[in-house]
Amino acid sequence: MTRRRLLHALPLLVLAATPALAHETLAMAEAGPIGDEVLAFRGRFATVVAARDAGALRDMYTQSFTHTHGSGRVDGRDARVGQLLAGDPVIETARVSDMSVRVLSRETVILSAVSPIRSVAEGRDYDFRWMQVYVRLGGQWHLAASQATRLPATT
């Protein structure tokens, strides 16, 4: 498997490598200390973006980070940092609903939720269901992969 295909498969590989009973879907209030750490880490994105600290943002992602957009486009860490600094609407800083926290191990957590994301081109919001994989490396949390899927419009 090529490195690029391996990076795109990371979320699935993380899930496949974890025994089925080793994780739980928890409400935000029941995430426990590990889930709380990841939620606090996620909360720091807005602060770091507001400070326009590109170095700190880069450090929040793994070097091999990938984000798969609803359109299918895949971005790496540098592109994602550029989007955050440009003020593009992204899931890292979006309002959330229906969030679940899955603690796979002391070093791996998956968050999933629904967020409204603004289409700058169309000037309107669309709901996206997304997931993010967080890993602890060297004692620090990092965002390793994310994916967003646009939900059908409700009428």
N, CA, C and O atoms as a GROMACS GRO file, in nm:
protein
  620
    1MET      N    1   0.085  -0.117   0.000
    1MET     CA    2   0.000   0.000   0.000
    1MET      C    3   0.090   0.123   0.000
    1MET      O    4   0.185   0.130   0.078
    2THR      N    5   0.062   0.220  -0.086
    2THR     CA    6   0.143   0.340  -0.091
    2THR      C    7   0.120   0.424   0.034
    2THR      O    8   0.018   0.410   0.102
    3ARG      N    9   0.215   0.512   0.062
    3ARG     CA   10   0.203   0.598   0.181
    3ARG      C   11   0.077   0.683   0.173
    3ARG      O   12   0.007   0.699   0.274
    4ARG      N   13   0.046   0.737   0.056
    4ARG     CA   14  -0.072   0.822   0.039
    4ARG      C   15  -0.201   0.743   0.069
    4ARG      O   16  -0.290   0.792   0.138
    5ARG      N   17  -0.210   0.620   0.016
    5ARG     CA   18  -0.329   0.538   0.042
    5ARG      C   19  -0.337   0.499   0.189
    5ARG      O   20  -0.446   0.490   0.245
    6LEU      N   21  -0.222   0.475   0.251
    6LEU     CA   22  -0.219   0.442   0.392
    6LEU      C   23  -0.270   0.559   0.476
    6LEU      O   24  -0.346   0.539   0.570
    7LEU      N   25  -0.228   0.681   0.442
    7LEU     CA   26  -0.273   0.798   0.516
    7LEU      C   27  -0.424   0.817   0.503
    7LEU      O   28  -0.490   0.854   0.600
    8HIS      N   29  -0.479   0.791   0.386
    8HIS     CA   30  -0.624   0.806   0.366
    8HIS      C   31  -0.700   0.698   0.442
    8HIS      O   32  -0.815   0.719   0.480
    9ALA      N   33  -0.637   0.585   0.463
    9ALA     CA   34  -0.704   0.475   0.532
    9ALA      C   35  -0.685   0.479   0.683
    9ALA      O   36  -0.738   0.393   0.754
   10LEU      N   37  -0.611   0.579   0.735
   10LEU     CA   38  -0.579   0.584   0.877
   10LEU      C   39  -0.700   0.569   0.968
   10LEU      O   40  -0.694   0.488   1.061
   11PRO      N   41  -0.810   0.644   0.947
   11PRO     CA   42  -0.923   0.626   1.040
   11PRO      C   43  -0.976   0.483   1.042
   11PRO      O   44  -1.011   0.431   1.149
   12LEU      N   45  -0.982   0.419   0.928
   12LEU     CA   46  -1.030   0.282   0.924
   12LEU      C   47  -0.931   0.186   0.988
   12LEU      O   48  -0.971   0.090   1.055
   13LEU      N   49  -0.802   0.210   0.966
   13LEU     CA   50  -0.701   0.125   1.027
   13LEU      C   51  -0.703   0.135   1.178
   13LEU      O   52  -0.686   0.034   1.248
   14VAL      N   53  -0.724   0.257   1.230
   14VAL     CA   54  -0.732   0.274   1.375
   14VAL      C   55  -0.848   0.192   1.430
   14VAL      O   56  -0.834   0.124   1.532
   15LEU      N   57  -0.962   0.200   1.364
   15LEU     CA   58  -1.079   0.125   1.410
   15LEU      C   59  -1.058  -0.025   1.399
   15LEU      O   60  -1.095  -0.100   1.489
   16ALA      N   61  -0.999  -0.070   1.290
   16ALA     CA   62  -0.980  -0.212   1.268
   16ALA      C   63  -0.879  -0.271   1.365
   16ALA      O   64  -0.889  -0.388   1.403
   17ALA      N   65  -0.782  -0.192   1.406
   17ALA     CA   66  -0.678  -0.242   1.494
   17ALA      C   67  -0.721  -0.246   1.640
   17ALA      O   68  -0.650  -0.299   1.725
   18THR      N   69  -0.839  -0.190   1.668
   18THR     CA   70  -0.888  -0.184   1.806
   18THR      C   71  -0.994  -0.291   1.827
   18THR      O   72  -1.088  -0.299   1.747
   19PRO      N   73  -0.983  -0.372   1.930
   19PRO     CA   74  -1.086  -0.472   1.954
   19PRO      C   75  -1.223  -0.406   1.967
   19PRO      O   76  -1.235  -0.297   2.022
   20ALA      N   77  -1.324  -0.472   1.917
   20ALA     CA   78  -1.458  -0.414   1.908
   20ALA      C   79  -1.510  -0.366   2.042
   20ALA      O   80  -1.582  -0.266   2.047
   21LEU      N   81  -1.478  -0.432   2.150
   21LEU     CA   82  -1.531  -0.393   2.280
   21LEU      C   83  -1.441  -0.295   2.353
   21LEU      O   84  -1.472  -0.258   2.467
   22ALA      N   85  -1.332  -0.251   2.292
   22ALA     CA   86  -1.237  -0.165   2.362
   22ALA      C   87  -1.278  -0.019   2.360
   22ALA      O   88  -1.212   0.063   2.425
   23HIS      N   89  -1.382   0.017   2.288
   23HIS     CA   90  -1.422   0.157   2.288
   23HIS      C   91  -1.569   0.169   2.322
   23HIS      O   92  -1.648   0.076   2.307
   24GLU      N   93  -1.602   0.288   2.368
   24GLU     CA   94  -1.739   0.317   2.402
   24GLU      C   95  -1.776   0.450   2.340
   24GLU      O   96  -1.691   0.538   2.328
   25THR      N   97  -1.901   0.466   2.301
   25THR     CA   98  -1.950   0.596   2.261
   25THR      C   99  -2.007   0.660   2.386
   25THR      O  100  -2.097   0.605   2.450
   26LEU      N  101  -1.953   0.775   2.420
   26LEU     CA  102  -1.991   0.840   2.544
   26LEU      C  103  -2.050   0.977   2.517
   26LEU      O  104  -2.008   1.045   2.423
   27ALA      N  105  -2.146   1.016   2.595
   27ALA     CA  106  -2.194   1.153   2.590
   27ALA      C  107  -2.081   1.243   2.638
   27ALA      O  108  -1.993   1.199   2.712
   28MET      N  109  -2.082   1.370   2.597
   28MET     CA  110  -1.975   1.461   2.635
   28MET      C  111  -1.955   1.464   2.786
   28MET      O  112  -1.841   1.469   2.832
   29ALA      N  113  -2.062   1.461   2.864
   29ALA     CA  114  -2.052   1.467   3.009
   29ALA      C  115  -1.993   1.340   3.068
   29ALA      O  116  -1.950   1.341   3.183
   30GLU      N  117  -1.991   1.229   2.991
   30GLU     CA  118  -1.945   1.100   3.042
   30GLU      C  119  -1.813   1.056   2.978
   30GLU      O  120  -1.774   0.940   2.990
   31ALA      N  121  -1.744   1.147   2.913
   31ALA     CA  122  -1.624   1.110   2.838
   31ALA      C  123  -1.508   1.071   2.926
   31ALA      O  124  -1.413   1.008   2.878
   32GLY      N  125  -1.512   1.105   3.053
   32GLY     CA  126  -1.402   1.071   3.142
   32GLY      C  127  -1.284   1.163   3.120
   32GLY      O  128  -1.288   1.252   3.035
   33PRO      N  129  -1.178   1.143   3.198
   33PRO     CA  130  -1.064   1.234   3.191
   33PRO      C  131  -0.995   1.238   3.054
   33PRO      O  132  -0.952   1.344   3.011
   34ILE      N  133  -0.986   1.125   2.986
   34ILE     CA  134  -0.920   1.125   2.855
   34ILE      C  135  -1.006   1.202   2.755
   34ILE      O  136  -0.954   1.284   2.680
   35GLY      N  137  -1.135   1.175   2.754
   35GLY     CA  138  -1.224   1.250   2.667
   35GLY      C  139  -1.223   1.398   2.698
   35GLY      O  140  -1.225   1.482   2.607
   36ASP      N  141  -1.219   1.433   2.827
   36ASP     CA  142  -1.212   1.574   2.867
   36ASP      C  143  -1.085   1.640   2.815
   36ASP      O  144  -1.088   1.756   2.773
   37GLU      N  145  -0.973   1.568   2.819
   37GLU     CA  146  -0.847   1.622   2.767
   37GLU      C  147  -0.860   1.655   2.618
   37GLU      O  148  -0.818   1.762   2.574
   38VAL      N  149  -0.920   1.564   2.543
   38VAL     CA  150  -0.934   1.585   2.398
   38VAL      C  151  -1.031   1.699   2.370
   38VAL      O  152  -1.006   1.781   2.282
   39LEU      N  153  -1.140   1.706   2.444
   39LEU     CA  154  -1.235   1.816   2.425
   39LEU      C  155  -1.170   1.950   2.458
   39LEU      O  156  -1.195   2.049   2.389
   40ALA      N  157  -1.086   1.955   2.562
   40ALA     CA  158  -1.014   2.078   2.595
   40ALA      C  159  -0.915   2.112   2.484
   40ALA      O  160  -0.900   2.228   2.446
   41PHE      N  161  -0.846   2.009   2.432
   41PHE     CA  162  -0.753   2.031   2.321
   41PHE      C  163  -0.828   2.088   2.200
   41PHE      O  164  -0.781   2.183   2.138
   42ARG      N  165  -0.941   2.030   2.167
   42ARG     CA  166  -1.022   2.080   2.055
   42ARG      C  167  -1.063   2.225   2.081
   42ARG      O  168  -1.062   2.307   1.989
   43GLY      N  169  -1.098   2.257   2.205
   43GLY     CA  170  -1.138   2.393   2.240
   43GLY      C  171  -1.026   2.494   2.221
   43GLY      O  172  -1.054   2.612   2.198
   44ARG      N  173  -0.901   2.451   2.230
   44ARG     CA  174  -0.788   2.543   2.212
   44ARG      C  175  -0.771   2.590   2.068
   44ARG      O  176  -0.705   2.690   2.044
   45PHE      N  177  -0.829   2.518   1.972
   45PHE     CA  178  -0.815   2.560   1.832
   45PHE      C  179  -0.857   2.705   1.813
   45PHE      O  180  -0.786   2.782   1.749
   46ALA      N  181  -0.972   2.743   1.867
   46ALA     CA  182  -1.023   2.879   1.848
   46ALA      C  183  -0.926   2.983   1.905
   46ALA      O  184  -0.904   3.088   1.844
   47THR      N  185  -0.868   2.952   2.020
   47THR     CA  186  -0.773   3.045   2.082
   47THR      C  187  -0.648   3.061   1.996
   47THR      O  188  -0.600   3.172   1.975
   48VAL      N  189  -0.596   2.949   1.948
   48VAL     CA  190  -0.473   2.953   1.867
   48VAL      C  191  -0.500   3.020   1.732
   48VAL      O  192  -0.416   3.094   1.682
   49VAL      N  193  -0.618   2.995   1.674
   49VAL     CA  194  -0.654   3.061   1.548
   49VAL      C  195  -0.665   3.211   1.570
   49VAL      O  196  -0.614   3.290   1.489
   50ALA      N  197  -0.731   3.253   1.678
   50ALA     CA  198  -0.746   3.396   1.707
   50ALA      C  199  -0.610   3.464   1.725
   50ALA      O  200  -0.594   3.580   1.689
   51ALA      N  201  -0.513   3.391   1.780
   51ALA     CA  202  -0.378   3.444   1.799
   51ALA      C  203  -0.298   3.442   1.668
   51ALA      O  204  -0.189   3.498   1.661
   52ARG      N  205  -0.353   3.376   1.565
   52ARG     CA  206  -0.287   3.364   1.434
   52ARG      C  207  -0.147   3.304   1.448
   52ARG      O  208  -0.052   3.350   1.385
   53ASP      N  209  -0.137   3.203   1.532
   53ASP     CA  210  -0.010   3.138   1.561
   53ASP      C  211   0.006   3.014   1.474
   53ASP      O  212  -0.035   2.904   1.511
   54ALA      N  213   0.066   3.033   1.357
   54ALA     CA  214   0.081   2.923   1.260
   54ALA      C  215   0.163   2.809   1.318
   54ALA      O  216   0.131   2.692   1.294
   55GLY      N  217   0.269   2.839   1.392
   55GLY     CA  218   0.353   2.735   1.450
   55GLY      C  219   0.277   2.649   1.549
   55GLY      O  220   0.288   2.527   1.548
   56ALA      N  221   0.199   2.714   1.636
   56ALA     CA  222   0.120   2.638   1.734
   56ALA      C  223   0.014   2.554   1.663
   56ALA      O  224  -0.012   2.441   1.704
   57LEU      N  225  -0.047   2.609   1.558
   57LEU     CA  226  -0.146   2.531   1.482
   57LEU      C  227  -0.081   2.409   1.420
   57LEU      O  228  -0.136   2.299   1.428
   58ARG      N  229   0.035   2.425   1.357
   58ARG     CA  230   0.104   2.311   1.296
   58ARG      C  231   0.132   2.203   1.401
   58ARG      O  232   0.120   2.084   1.372
   59ASP      N  233   0.167   2.246   1.521
   59ASP     CA  234   0.198   2.150   1.628
   59ASP      C  235   0.074   2.076   1.677
   59ASP      O  236   0.086   1.971   1.740
   60MET      N  237  -0.045   2.129   1.651
   60MET     CA  238  -0.168   2.065   1.696
   60MET      C  239  -0.206   1.946   1.608
   60MET      O  240  -0.289   1.864   1.646
   61TYR      N  241  -0.146   1.938   1.490
   61TYR     CA  242  -0.172   1.830   1.395
   61TYR      C  243  -0.053   1.735   1.389
   61TYR      O  244   0.060   1.776   1.414
   62THR      N  245  -0.079   1.609   1.356
   62THR     CA  246   0.034   1.519   1.327
   62THR      C  247   0.093   1.562   1.194
   62THR      O  248   0.027   1.626   1.113
   63GLN      N  249   0.216   1.526   1.173
   63GLN     CA  250   0.284   1.560   1.047
   63GLN      C  251   0.209   1.497   0.928
   63GLN      O  252   0.207   1.554   0.819
   64SER      N  253   0.149   1.382   0.949
   64SER     CA  254   0.082   1.309   0.841
   64SER      C  255  -0.069   1.336   0.836
   64SER      O  256  -0.142   1.263   0.769
   65PHE      N  257  -0.117   1.440   0.905
   65PHE     CA  258  -0.260   1.471   0.909
   65PHE      C  259  -0.320   1.480   0.769
   65PHE      O  260  -0.258   1.533   0.677
   66THR      N  261  -0.442   1.428   0.755
   66THR     CA  262  -0.521   1.449   0.634
   66THR      C  263  -0.665   1.481   0.673
   66THR      O  264  -0.718   1.428   0.771
   67HIS      N  265  -0.725   1.568   0.594
   67HIS     CA  266  -0.868   1.596   0.607
   67HIS      C  267  -0.932   1.567   0.472
   67HIS      O  268  -0.887   1.617   0.369
   68THR      N  269  -1.038   1.486   0.474
   68THR     CA  270  -1.114   1.458   0.352
   68THR      C  271  -1.241   1.541   0.357
   68THR      O  272  -1.326   1.523   0.445
   69HIS      N  273  -1.253   1.632   0.263
   69HIS     CA  274  -1.368   1.722   0.253
   69HIS      C  275  -1.490   1.646   0.200
   69HIS      O  276  -1.478   1.537   0.145
   70GLY      N  277  -1.607   1.706   0.218
   70GLY     CA  278  -1.730   1.649   0.165
   70GLY      C  279  -1.725   1.633   0.014
   70GLY      O  280  -1.794   1.548  -0.042
   71SER      N  281  -1.644   1.715  -0.052
   71SER     CA  282  -1.630   1.708  -0.197
   71SER      C  283  -1.538   1.593  -0.241
   71SER      O  284  -1.533   1.559  -0.359
   72GLY      N  285  -1.467   1.535  -0.144
   72GLY     CA  286  -1.371   1.430  -0.176
   72GLY      C  287  -1.228   1.480  -0.180
   72GLY      O  288  -1.135   1.400  -0.182
   73ARG      N  289  -1.208   1.610  -0.182
   73ARG     CA  290  -1.073   1.666  -0.184
   73ARG      C  291  -1.003   1.632  -0.053
   73ARG      O  292  -1.066   1.631   0.053
   74VAL      N  293  -0.874   1.603  -0.059
   74VAL     CA  294  -0.795   1.569   0.058
   74VAL      C  295  -0.686   1.674   0.078
   74VAL      O  296  -0.612   1.706  -0.015
   75ASP      N  297  -0.679   1.727   0.199
   75ASP     CA  298  -0.576   1.826   0.234
   75ASP      C  299  -0.486   1.770   0.342
   75ASP      O  300  -0.527   1.686   0.421
   76GLY      N  301  -0.363   1.817   0.344
   76GLY     CA  302  -0.268   1.782   0.448
   76GLY      C  303  -0.262   1.891   0.554
   76GLY      O  304  -0.342   1.985   0.554
   77ARG      N  305  -0.166   1.875   0.642
   77ARG     CA  306  -0.152   1.967   0.756
   77ARG      C  307  -0.132   2.111   0.713
   77ARG      O  308  -0.200   2.200   0.764
   78ASP      N  309  -0.041   2.137   0.621
   78ASP     CA  310  -0.012   2.275   0.583
   78ASP      C  311  -0.132   2.344   0.519
   78ASP      O  312  -0.158   2.461   0.546
   79ALA      N  313  -0.204   2.272   0.435
   79ALA     CA  314  -0.324   2.329   0.374
   79ALA      C  315  -0.428   2.361   0.480
   79ALA      O  316  -0.494   2.464   0.474
   80ARG      N  317  -0.442   2.271   0.578
   80ARG     CA  318  -0.542   2.292   0.684
   80ARG      C  319  -0.506   2.413   0.769
   80ARG      O  320  -0.593   2.493   0.803
   81VAL      N  321  -0.381   2.426   0.804
   81VAL     CA  322  -0.337   2.543   0.881
   81VAL      C  323  -0.364   2.670   0.802
   81VAL      O  324  -0.410   2.770   0.859
   82GLY      N  325  -0.338   2.668   0.672
   82GLY     CA  326  -0.366   2.784   0.588
   82GLY      C  327  -0.515   2.819   0.587
   82GLY      O  328  -0.551   2.937   0.590
   83GLN      N  329  -0.600   2.717   0.584
   83GLN     CA  330  -0.745   2.741   0.587
   83GLN      C  331  -0.787   2.805   0.718
   83GLN      O  332  -0.869   2.897   0.719
   84LEU      N  333  -0.732   2.757   0.828
   84LEU     CA  334  -0.765   2.813   0.959
   84LEU      C  335  -0.719   2.959   0.968
   84LEU      O  336  -0.794   3.044   1.016
   85LEU      N  337  -0.598   2.987   0.924
   85LEU     CA  338  -0.546   3.123   0.931
   85LEU      C  339  -0.621   3.218   0.837
   85LEU      O  340  -0.630   3.338   0.865
   86ALA      N  341  -0.675   3.166   0.728
   86ALA     CA  342  -0.751   3.247   0.633
   86ALA      C  343  -0.895   3.271   0.681
   86ALA      O  344  -0.969   3.348   0.621
   87GLY      N  345  -0.933   3.204   0.788
   87GLY     CA  346  -1.069   3.220   0.840
   87GLY      C  347  -1.172   3.137   0.766
   87GLY      O  348  -1.292   3.162   0.778
   88ASP      N  349  -1.127   3.037   0.690
   88ASP     CA  350  -1.221   2.949   0.620
   88ASP      C  351  -1.305   2.872   0.722
   88ASP      O  352  -1.255   2.837   0.830
   89PRO      N  353  -1.431   2.844   0.691
   89PRO     CA  354  -1.514   2.765   0.781
   89PRO      C  355  -1.467   2.619   0.782
   89PRO      O  356  -1.465   2.553   0.678
   90VAL      N  357  -1.430   2.571   0.899
   90VAL     CA  358  -1.378   2.435   0.914
   90VAL      C  359  -1.439   2.371   1.038
   90VAL      O  360  -1.487   2.440   1.128
   91ILE      N  361  -1.436   2.238   1.044
   91ILE     CA  362  -1.497   2.167   1.155
   91ILE      C  363  -1.423   2.188   1.287
   91ILE      O  364  -1.483   2.175   1.394
   92GLU      N  365  -1.295   2.218   1.281
   92GLU     CA  366  -1.218   2.236   1.404
   92GLU      C  367  -1.274   2.348   1.492
   92GLU      O  368  -1.262   2.341   1.614
   93THR      N  369  -1.334   2.449   1.431
   93THR     CA  370  -1.383   2.564   1.508
   93THR      C  371  -1.534   2.583   1.496
   93THR      O  372  -1.587   2.684   1.542
   94ALA      N  373  -1.604   2.488   1.435
   94ALA     CA  374  -1.748   2.501   1.412
   94ALA      C  375  -1.829   2.469   1.538
   94ALA      O  376  -1.783   2.398   1.627
   95ARG      N  377  -1.950   2.523   1.542
   95ARG     CA  378  -2.047   2.483   1.644
   95ARG      C  379  -2.078   2.335   1.622
   95ARG      O  380  -2.073   2.286   1.509
   96VAL      N  381  -2.109   2.265   1.730
   96VAL     CA  382  -2.136   2.122   1.717
   96VAL      C  383  -2.268   2.084   1.781
   96VAL      O  384  -2.316   2.149   1.874
   97SER      N  385  -2.326   1.977   1.730
   97SER     CA  386  -2.440   1.912   1.793
   97SER      C  387  -2.420   1.763   1.775
   97SER      O  388  -2.341   1.719   1.691
   98ASP      N  389  -2.492   1.685   1.852
   98ASP     CA  390  -2.488   1.539   1.840
   98ASP      C  391  -2.346   1.485   1.847
   98ASP      O  392  -2.309   1.396   1.770
   99MET      N  393  -2.266   1.538   1.939
   99MET     CA  394  -2.126   1.494   1.950
   99MET      C  395  -2.117   1.364   2.028
   99MET      O  396  -2.186   1.345   2.128
  100SER      N  397  -2.030   1.276   1.981
  100SER     CA  398  -1.995   1.156   2.057
  100SER      C  399  -1.844   1.150   2.071
  100SER      O  400  -1.769   1.196   1.984
  101VAL      N  401  -1.802   1.094   2.182
  101VAL     CA  402  -1.660   1.078   2.213
  101VAL      C  403  -1.635   0.930   2.229
  101VAL      O  404  -1.695   0.866   2.316
  102ARG      N  405  -1.548   0.874   2.147
  102ARG     CA  406  -1.512   0.732   2.158
  102ARG      C  407  -1.367   0.722   2.202
  102ARG      O  408  -1.276   0.753   2.125
  103VAL      N  409  -1.347   0.679   2.323
  103VAL     CA  410  -1.212   0.661   2.377
  103VAL      C  411  -1.169   0.520   2.342
  103VAL      O  412  -1.216   0.423   2.401
  104LEU      N  413  -1.079   0.509   2.245
  104LEU     CA  414  -1.032   0.377   2.200
  104LEU      C  415  -0.922   0.325   2.290
  104LEU      O  416  -0.911   0.204   2.314
  105SER      N  417  -0.840   0.417   2.339
  105SER     CA  418  -0.730   0.380   2.429
  105SER      C  419  -0.684   0.508   2.498
  105SER      O  420  -0.740   0.616   2.474
  106ARG      N  421  -0.584   0.497   2.580
  106ARG     CA  422  -0.529   0.616   2.647
  106ARG      C  423  -0.463   0.710   2.547
  106ARG      O  424  -0.436   0.826   2.578
  107GLU      N  425  -0.436   0.660   2.425
  107GLU     CA  426  -0.367   0.739   2.324
  107GLU      C  427  -0.449   0.769   2.200
  107GLU      O  428  -0.400   0.838   2.110
  108THR      N  429  -0.573   0.720   2.190
  108THR     CA  430  -0.653   0.739   2.069
  108THR      C  431  -0.798   0.767   2.104
  108THR      O  432  -0.861   0.691   2.178
  109VAL      N  433  -0.850   0.877   2.050
  109VAL     CA  434  -0.989   0.916   2.072
  109VAL      C  435  -1.048   0.960   1.940
  109VAL      O  436  -0.982   1.027   1.860
  110ILE      N  437  -1.174   0.923   1.917
  110ILE     CA  438  -1.246   0.967   1.798
  110ILE      C  439  -1.364   1.053   1.842
  110ILE      O  440  -1.445   1.011   1.924
  111LEU      N  441  -1.371   1.172   1.786
  111LEU     CA  442  -1.487   1.259   1.807
  111LEU      C  443  -1.568   1.256   1.679
  111LEU      O  444  -1.513   1.251   1.570
  112SER      N  445  -1.700   1.260   1.694
  112SER     CA  446  -1.786   1.277   1.577
  112SER      C  447  -1.901   1.368   1.618
  112SER      O  448  -1.943   1.369   1.734
  113ALA      N  449  -1.952   1.444   1.522
  113ALA     CA  450  -2.059   1.539   1.551
  113ALA      C  451  -2.119   1.587   1.421
  113ALA      O  452  -2.079   1.545   1.312
  114VAL      N  453  -2.215   1.675   1.434
  114VAL     CA  454  -2.275   1.744   1.320
  114VAL      C  455  -2.249   1.893   1.340
  114VAL      O  456  -2.264   1.945   1.451
  115SER      N  457  -2.210   1.961   1.234
  115SER     CA  458  -2.183   2.105   1.240
  115SER      C  459  -2.235   2.174   1.116
  115SER      O  460  -2.227   2.119   1.006
  116PRO      N  461  -2.288   2.296   1.133
  116PRO     CA  462  -2.319   2.376   1.015
  116PRO      C  463  -2.189   2.440   0.965
  116PRO      O  464  -2.116   2.502   1.042
  117ILE      N  465  -2.162   2.424   0.837
  117ILE     CA  466  -2.042   2.483   0.776
  117ILE      C  467  -2.087   2.574   0.663
  117ILE      O  468  -2.167   2.534   0.578
  118ARG      N  469  -2.036   2.696   0.663
  118ARG     CA  470  -2.076   2.794   0.563
  118ARG      C  471  -2.007   2.768   0.430
  118ARG      O  472  -1.886   2.749   0.424
  119SER      N  473  -2.086   2.766   0.325
  119SER     CA  474  -2.032   2.766   0.189
  119SER      C  475  -2.011   2.911   0.151
  119SER      O  476  -2.107   2.985   0.129
  120VAL      N  477  -1.885   2.952   0.144
  120VAL     CA  478  -1.855   3.091   0.112
  120VAL      C  479  -1.906   3.126  -0.027
  120VAL      O  480  -1.958   3.236  -0.048
  121ALA      N  481  -1.894   3.033  -0.121
  121ALA     CA  482  -1.938   3.057  -0.259
  121ALA      C  483  -2.089   3.080  -0.267
  121ALA      O  484  -2.135   3.162  -0.346
  122GLU      N  485  -2.165   3.006  -0.186
  122GLU     CA  486  -2.311   3.015  -0.192
  122GLU      C  487  -2.371   3.104  -0.084
  122GLU      O  488  -2.489   3.139  -0.090
  123GLY      N  489  -2.290   3.141   0.016
  123GLY     CA  490  -2.340   3.228   0.121
  123GLY      C  491  -2.443   3.163   0.212
  123GLY      O  492  -2.529   3.232   0.267
  124ARG      N  493  -2.436   3.032   0.227
  124ARG     CA  494  -2.531   2.964   0.316
  124ARG      C  495  -2.463   2.848   0.386
  124ARG      O  496  -2.356   2.802   0.346
  125ASP      N  497  -2.526   2.803   0.494
  125ASP     CA  498  -2.472   2.693   0.573
  125ASP      C  499  -2.529   2.560   0.525
  125ASP      O  500  -2.644   2.550   0.482
  126TYR      N  501  -2.444   2.458   0.534
  126TYR     CA  502  -2.485   2.320   0.511
  126TYR      C  503  -2.442   2.239   0.633
  126TYR      O  504  -2.337   2.265   0.692
  127ASP      N  505  -2.523   2.142   0.671
  127ASP     CA  506  -2.486   2.054   0.782
  127ASP      C  507  -2.393   1.944   0.732
  127ASP      O  508  -2.415   1.884   0.627
  128PHE      N  509  -2.289   1.920   0.811
  128PHE     CA  510  -2.192   1.815   0.782
  128PHE      C  511  -2.181   1.725   0.904
  128PHE      O  512  -2.174   1.772   1.017
  129ARG      N  513  -2.180   1.594   0.880
  129ARG     CA  514  -2.144   1.498   0.984
  129ARG      C  515  -1.995   1.476   0.966
  129ARG      O  516  -1.947   1.452   0.855
  130TRP      N  517  -1.922   1.484   1.076
  130TRP     CA  518  -1.777   1.472   1.066
  130TRP      C  519  -1.722   1.383   1.177
  130TRP      O  520  -1.788   1.353   1.276
  131MET      N  521  -1.597   1.341   1.155
  131MET     CA  522  -1.524   1.266   1.257
  131MET      C  523  -1.380   1.314   1.256
  131MET      O  524  -1.325   1.355   1.154
  132GLN      N  525  -1.320   1.308   1.374
  132GLN     CA  526  -1.180   1.344   1.390
  132GLN      C  527  -1.112   1.238   1.476
  132GLN      O  528  -1.169   1.190   1.574
  133VAL      N  529  -0.990   1.203   1.438
  133VAL     CA  530  -0.911   1.105   1.514
  133VAL      C  531  -0.798   1.182   1.584
  133VAL      O  532  -0.718   1.250   1.520
  134TYR      N  533  -0.795   1.170   1.716
  134TYR     CA  534  -0.692   1.235   1.797
  134TYR      C  535  -0.600   1.128   1.853
  134TYR      O  536  -0.645   1.022   1.895
  135VAL      N  537  -0.470   1.158   1.853
  135VAL     CA  538  -0.371   1.066   1.908
  135VAL      C  539  -0.281   1.141   2.004
  135VAL      O  540  -0.251   1.259   1.986
  136ARG      N  541  -0.237   1.069   2.107
  136ARG     CA  542  -0.142   1.128   2.202
  136ARG      C  543  -0.003   1.080   2.161
  136ARG      O  544   0.024   0.960   2.157
  137LEU      N  545   0.083   1.174   2.130
  137LEU     CA  546   0.222   1.145   2.092
  137LEU      C  547   0.314   1.226   2.183
  137LEU      O  548   0.297   1.347   2.196
  138GLY      N  549   0.409   1.160   2.244
  138GLY     CA  550   0.500   1.231   2.334
  138GLY      C  551   0.428   1.304   2.446
  138GLY      O  552   0.473   1.409   2.492
  139GLY      N  553   0.315   1.247   2.490
  139GLY     CA  554   0.240   1.307   2.599
  139GLY      C  555   0.147   1.420   2.559
  139GLY      O  556   0.078   1.476   2.644
  140GLN      N  557   0.143   1.454   2.431
  140GLN     CA  558   0.059   1.565   2.384
  140GLN      C  559  -0.044   1.515   2.283
  140GLN      O  560  -0.015   1.425   2.204
  141TRP      N  561  -0.163   1.573   2.287
  141TRP     CA  562  -0.267   1.538   2.190
  141TRP      C  563  -0.243   1.608   2.058
  141TRP      O  564  -0.197   1.723   2.054
  142HIS      N  565  -0.276   1.537   1.949
  142HIS     CA  566  -0.265   1.591   1.814
  142HIS      C  567  -0.384   1.541   1.733
  142HIS      O  568  -0.436   1.432   1.758
  143LEU      N  569  -0.425   1.621   1.637
  143LEU     CA  570  -0.530   1.579   1.544
  143LEU      C  571  -0.462   1.504   1.430
  143LEU      O  572  -0.377   1.561   1.361
  144ALA      N  573  -0.499   1.377   1.409
  144ALA     CA  574  -0.432   1.291   1.312
  144ALA      C  575  -0.507   1.281   1.179
  144ALA      O  576  -0.444   1.270   1.074
  145ALA      N  577  -0.639   1.285   1.183
  145ALA     CA  578  -0.717   1.271   1.060
  145ALA      C  579  -0.858   1.322   1.086
  145ALA      O  580  -0.908   1.319   1.199
  146SER      N  581  -0.922   1.369   0.979
  146SER     CA  582  -1.062   1.410   0.989
  146SER      C  583  -1.130   1.391   0.855
  146SER      O  584  -1.066   1.385   0.750
  147GLN      N  585  -1.261   1.381   0.862
  147GLN     CA  586  -1.340   1.364   0.741
  147GLN      C  587  -1.477   1.426   0.765
  147GLN      O  588  -1.533   1.415   0.874
  148ALA      N  589  -1.530   1.491   0.663
  148ALA     CA  590  -1.662   1.555   0.673
  148ALA      C  591  -1.748   1.509   0.556
  148ALA      O  592  -1.701   1.499   0.442
  149THR      N  593  -1.874   1.482   0.584
  149THR     CA  594  -1.971   1.440   0.483
  149THR      C  595  -2.091   1.533   0.490
  149THR      O  596  -2.153   1.549   0.595
  150ARG      N  597  -2.124   1.595   0.377
  150ARG     CA  598  -2.239   1.685   0.374
  150ARG      C  599  -2.367   1.604   0.384
  150ARG      O  600  -2.385   1.504   0.314
  151LEU      N  601  -2.456   1.648   0.472
  151LEU     CA  602  -2.584   1.581   0.491
  151LEU      C  603  -2.687   1.634   0.392
  151LEU      O  604  -2.679   1.750   0.351
  152PRO      N  605  -2.782   1.552   0.353
  152PRO     CA  606  -2.888   1.598   0.263
  152PRO      C  607  -2.965   1.713   0.328
  152PRO      O  608  -2.984   1.715   0.450
  153ALA      N  609  -3.009   1.807   0.248
  153ALA     CA  610  -3.089   1.918   0.298
  153ALA      C  611  -3.222   1.867   0.350
  153ALA      O  612  -3.284   1.780   0.289
  154THR      N  613  -3.265   1.922   0.462
  154THR     CA  614  -3.395   1.885   0.516
  154THR      C  615  -3.493   1.995   0.477
  154THR      O  616  -3.462   2.114   0.488
  155THR      N  617  -3.608   1.956   0.432
  155THR     CA  618  -3.707   2.056   0.390
  155THR      C  619  -3.832   2.046   0.473
  155THR      O  620  -3.926   2.123   0.452
   0.00000   0.00000   0.00000
